Amino acid sequence: MDILIAGGGIGGLAAALTLSRNGHRVRVFDDRAPDAADVGAGIQLSPNATRVLASWGLGEAVDAQAFYPQRISLRDGRTRRRLMSLTLGEKLRARHGFPYLHIHRGDMRRILLEAVIAACGDVVSAGTRVTGLSQVEGRPRLHLADGMHAEGDVVIGADGLRSAIRHVLFGADRPRFTGYVAWRGLADAARARHLNIEPEAASFMAPGAHAVTYFVRGGHAVNFVGVFERTDPPEEIWENEGARAMLARDMAPFHEDLRELSSLIERPLLWPLFDRMALPRWSAGCATLLGDACHPMLPFLAQGACMAIEDAAVLARCLENVSGANAISGALQRYEQARKARTARVQAEARAQGKFFHAKATPMRGLTRTIMGLGSGLAPNLALSRYDWLWGHDALTAALPA
Ligand SMILES: Cc1cc2nc3c(=O)[nH]c(=O)nc-3n(C[C@H](O)[C@H](O)[C@H](O)COP(=O)(O)OP(=O)(O)OC[C@H]3O[C@@H](n4cnc5c(N)ncnc54)[C@H](O)[C@@H]3O)c2cc1C
């Protein structure tokens, strides 16, 4: 089939790769300039996603850029004291067969792009904005900003939070500002060595805020995220003196090491966080949505890109051996049925995680955290098993609706 993909982020490229490997002709339209840098620095990928990447033969390329954390830690933001931890490393790899890792978002996107080009040539049109979609007699057509259009058998809207395809298919509802903003950026690990950042994914909790640190680029850079509460969504703010002063003010409740780390970020970016209530439908006719276009989520479970990768794997399975508009439409319904409950659960759990991270300190909360800390120390396997539903999921073999 001819498959048109709006959006060449991690989700769109993942879909392009697996669909082209299945023999489809794929074209990707992405509005970013070919040389645009990927903003947002690091992402964490859990075994539910690394399993899929490995099945696409990307294990080695990812390994060359990855950092493998030893654990996930929850820490007190003021003292840095560890409150609880989950062992990752070989223990988690043995449990699920695939690793938990950190990678720079730009590296991940480049690995996918190179694999797409190797599989089917130069099919990604950069700097090409999709403006609309029409479907005439079962054939979808993408409208492009330059006035041209592209016609195919299937359209996939992988065009992110403010998806133009979602807008055409399901109307103009807006993503919801969650009340959180995130400072994001990278610090040179050599300059931060004296801060003794541990080889872990660490979340430092403070009332109404939390900060996350982990290594990327094989340990050469520290990824920093600082999440704070705001009543209104701010404009995105790039590095300037005002931004640095605002970040320093926001970081005031945190331990001095974290404050210093935040001051070492090379290009701090303030990022309002949006999500969306679960959409009732993702597909109409021969068009569907994937990734943040249909289920944007808070980053507090580190799953948005992982879910987009899972989506791509399931969508490719649903489109195997399908032809004709009716069969395509049926396959897209199966895809959304297969994915909706899981992604809605991850959206909800990510929201709940935010409340937990930002809870005000009360004696009861202190007790809960102490019990959780003791539990994770005394019964590490039990603590890990809480995430089996998420990290143990196999999108490559999970049952599909009939
Ligand atoms: C602070 C933060 C931390 C995060 N950490 C993690 C993490 O640790 N692990 C994880 O799994 N996820 C994480 N995420 C989530 C993750 O970044 C997203 O869920 C993921 O990037 C979604 O991929 P996508 O391809 O669906 O969308 P996007 O990455 O948004 O890609 C969409 C693409 O479409 C293009 N586009 C948009 N509109 C158009 C148009 N009209 N025409 C053509 N092209 C268009 C865009 O330029 C972009 O290239 C984090 C998010 C945030 C904000």
The ligand as an SDF file (V2000), in Angstrom:
LIG
                    3D

 53 58  0  0  0  0  0  0  0  0999 V2000
    9.7050   17.0030   29.6230 C   0  0  0  0  0  0  0  0  0  0  0  0
    9.3880   15.7860   28.7980 C   0  0  0  0  0  0  0  0  0  0  0  0
   10.0720   14.6120   29.0490 C   0  0  0  0  0  0  0  0  0  0  0  0
    9.7550   13.4600   28.3420 C   0  0  0  0  0  0  0  0  0  0  0  0
   10.4230   12.2990   28.6510 N   0  0  0  0  0  0  0  0  0  0  0  0
   10.0750   11.1640   28.0300 C   0  0  0  0  0  0  0  0  0  0  0  0
   10.7270    9.9400   28.3630 C   0  0  0  0  0  0  0  0  0  0  0  0
   11.6240    9.9190   29.2070 O   0  0  0  0  0  0  0  0  0  0  0  0
   10.3360    8.7940   27.7190 N   0  0  0  0  0  0  0  0  0  0  0  0
    9.3460    8.7860   26.7800 C   0  0  0  0  0  0  0  0  0  0  0  0
    9.0230    7.7180   26.2460 O   0  0  0  0  0  0  0  0  0  0  0  0
    8.6930    9.9420   26.4460 N   0  0  0  0  0  0  0  0  0  0  0  0
    9.0420   11.1050   27.0360 C   0  0  0  0  0  0  0  0  0  0  0  0
    8.4100   12.2730   26.7010 N   0  0  0  0  0  0  0  0  0  0  0  0
    7.3130   12.2300   25.7160 C   0  0  0  0  0  0  0  0  0  0  0  0
    7.8170   12.1760   24.2950 C   0  0  0  0  0  0  0  0  0  0  0  0
    8.7050   13.2310   24.0550 O   0  0  0  0  0  0  0  0  0  0  0  0
    6.6600   12.2830   23.3080 C   0  0  0  0  0  0  0  0  0  0  0  0
    5.5720   11.5220   23.7370 O   0  0  0  0  0  0  0  0  0  0  0  0
    7.1000   11.7630   21.9440 C   0  0  0  0  0  0  0  0  0  0  0  0
    8.1400   12.5570   21.4380 O   0  0  0  0  0  0  0  0  0  0  0  0
    5.9170   11.7770   20.9770 C   0  0  0  0  0  0  0  0  0  0  0  0
    6.3820   11.4350   19.6950 O   0  0  0  0  0  0  0  0  0  0  0  0
    5.4630   11.7570   18.4460 P   0  0  0  0  0  0  0  0  0  0  0  0
    6.2540   11.2780   17.2590 O   0  0  0  0  0  0  0  0  0  0  0  0
    4.0990   11.2260   18.6430 O   0  0  0  0  0  0  0  0  0  0  0  0
    5.3180   13.3330   18.4220 O   0  0  0  0  0  0  0  0  0  0  0  0
    6.4310   14.4610   18.2350 P   0  0  0  0  0  0  0  0  0  0  0  0
    7.7110   14.0650   18.8290 O   0  0  0  0  0  0  0  0  0  0  0  0
    5.7960   15.7360   18.7020 O   0  0  0  0  0  0  0  0  0  0  0  0
    6.6370   14.5350   16.6650 O   0  0  0  0  0  0  0  0  0  0  0  0
    5.6890   15.1280   15.8200 C   0  0  0  0  0  0  0  0  0  0  0  0
    6.3900   15.5550   14.5530 C   0  0  0  0  0  0  0  0  0  0  0  0
    5.4230   16.0700   13.6440 O   0  0  0  0  0  0  0  0  0  0  0  0
    5.8600   17.3090   13.1370 C   0  0  0  0  0  0  0  0  0  0  0  0
    4.6460   18.0700   12.8060 N   0  0  0  0  0  0  0  0  0  0  0  0
    3.7650   18.6600   13.6340 C   0  0  0  0  0  0  0  0  0  0  0  0
    2.7790   19.2490   12.9390 N   0  0  0  0  0  0  0  0  0  0  0  0
    3.0420   18.9980   11.6290 C   0  0  0  0  0  0  0  0  0  0  0  0
    2.3900   19.3340   10.4230 C   0  0  0  0  0  0  0  0  0  0  0  0
    1.2430   20.0350   10.4060 N   0  0  0  0  0  0  0  0  0  0  0  0
    2.9290   18.9380    9.2460 N   0  0  0  0  0  0  0  0  0  0  0  0
    4.0920   18.1910    9.2330 C   0  0  0  0  0  0  0  0  0  0  0  0
    4.7580   17.8590   10.3560 N   0  0  0  0  0  0  0  0  0  0  0  0
    4.2270   18.2440   11.5340 C   0  0  0  0  0  0  0  0  0  0  0  0
    6.6850   17.9120   14.2590 C   0  0  0  0  0  0  0  0  0  0  0  0
    7.5840   18.8920   13.7980 O   0  0  0  0  0  0  0  0  0  0  0  0
    7.4020   16.6790   14.7730 C   0  0  0  0  0  0  0  0  0  0  0  0
    8.5700   16.3930   14.0370 O   0  0  0  0  0  0  0  0  0  0  0  0
    8.7380   13.4680   27.3550 C   0  0  0  0  0  0  0  0  0  0  0  0
    8.0720   14.6470   27.0710 C   0  0  0  0  0  0  0  0  0  0  0  0
    8.3840   15.8130   27.7770 C   0  0  0  0  0  0  0  0  0  0  0  0
    7.6350   17.0620   27.4740 C   0  0  0  0  0  0  0  0  0  0  0  0
  1  2  1  0
  2  3  1  0
  2 52  2  0
  3  4  2  0
  4  5  1  0
  4 50  1  0
  5  6  2  0
  6  7  1  0
  6 13  1  0
  7  8  2  0
  7  9  1  0
  9 10  1  0
 10 11  2  0
 10 12  1  0
 12 13  2  0
 13 14  1  0
 14 15  1  0
 14 50  1  0
 15 16  1  0
 16 17  1  0
 16 18  1  0
 18 19  1  0
 18 20  1  0
 20 21  1  0
 20 22  1  0
 22 23  1  0
 23 24  1  0
 24 25  2  0
 24 26  1  0
 24 27  1  0
 27 28  1  0
 28 29  2  0
 28 30  1  0
 28 31  1  0
 31 32  1  0
 32 33  1  0
 33 34  1  0
 33 48  1  0
 34 35  1  0
 35 36  1  0
 35 46  1  0
 36 37  1  0
 36 45  1  0
 37 38  2  0
 38 39  1  0
 39 40  1  0
 39 45  2  0
 40 41  1  0
 40 42  2  0
 42 43  1  0
 43 44  2  0
 44 45  1  0
 46 47  1  0
 46 48  1  0
 48 49  1  0
 50 51  2  0
 51 52  1  0
 52 53  1  0
M  END
$$$$
